[in-house]
Amino acid sequence: MMNFNNILTSHINRFWGREDGAVTVDWVVLTAAVVGMAMIIVNILQPALFDNGGSAIASYVAEAAQR
């Protein structure tokens, strides 16, 4: 009869030996890295995008109001 330690060791060895979910884990890690980099880029570019965009929209609205 196997004791708890042997059963646990057996389960751990089977878990580490399987590669069924390895591709899924790779995709999750890669996707998280891409999303993280996109968030960093948006944070860096946000002031330039929204400040310049807001003034451009305001000038277009002002020109349209004068017509």
C-alpha positions as CSV (number, residue, x, y, z in Angstrom):
1,M,0.0,0.0,0.0
2,M,1.3,3.4,-1.0
3,N,1.6,6.1,1.6
4,F,0.6,9.7,1.1
5,N,4.1,10.9,0.2
6,N,4.4,8.3,-2.6
7,I,1.0,9.2,-4.0
8,L,1.8,12.9,-4.0
9,T,5.2,12.3,-5.6
10,S,3.5,10.1,-8.3
11,H,0.9,12.8,-9.0
12,I,3.6,15.5,-9.2
13,N,5.8,13.4,-11.5
14,R,2.8,12.8,-13.9
15,F,1.9,16.5,-13.8
16,W,5.5,17.6,-14.8
17,G,5.7,14.9,-17.4
18,R,2.6,15.9,-19.3
19,E,2.9,18.6,-22.0
20,D,-0.8,18.9,-22.9
21,G,-1.3,22.4,-21.6
22,A,2.2,23.7,-22.4
23,V,1.1,25.4,-25.6
24,T,-1.9,27.1,-23.8
25,V,0.4,28.4,-21.1
26,D,2.8,29.8,-23.8
27,W,-0.1,31.6,-25.5
28,V,-1.4,33.0,-22.2
29,V,2.1,34.3,-21.3
30,L,2.7,35.8,-24.8
31,T,-0.8,37.4,-24.9
32,A,-0.2,38.9,-21.4
33,A,3.1,40.3,-22.6
34,V,1.6,41.9,-25.7
35,V,-1.3,43.4,-23.7
36,G,1.2,44.7,-21.1
37,M,3.4,46.3,-23.8
38,A,0.3,47.8,-25.5
39,M,-0.8,49.3,-22.2
40,I,2.7,50.8,-21.6
41,I,2.7,52.3,-25.1
42,V,-0.7,53.8,-24.7
43,N,0.3,55.3,-21.4
44,I,3.4,56.9,-23.0
45,L,1.5,58.2,-26.0
46,Q,-1.7,59.2,-24.3
47,P,-0.9,62.9,-23.6
48,A,0.3,63.5,-27.1
49,L,-2.6,61.8,-28.7
50,F,-5.4,63.3,-26.7
51,D,-4.0,66.9,-26.3
52,N,-3.2,67.3,-30.0
53,G,-6.4,65.6,-31.0
54,G,-8.5,67.8,-28.8
55,S,-7.0,71.0,-30.2
56,A,-7.4,69.7,-33.7
57,I,-11.1,68.9,-33.1
58,A,-11.7,72.2,-31.5
59,S,-10.2,74.1,-34.5
60,Y,-12.4,72.0,-36.9
61,V,-15.5,72.8,-34.8
62,A,-14.5,76.5,-34.7
63,E,-14.1,76.6,-38.5
64,A,-17.4,74.9,-39.0
65,A,-19.2,77.3,-36.7
66,Q,-17.8,80.3,-38.7
67,R,-19.3,79.0,-42.0
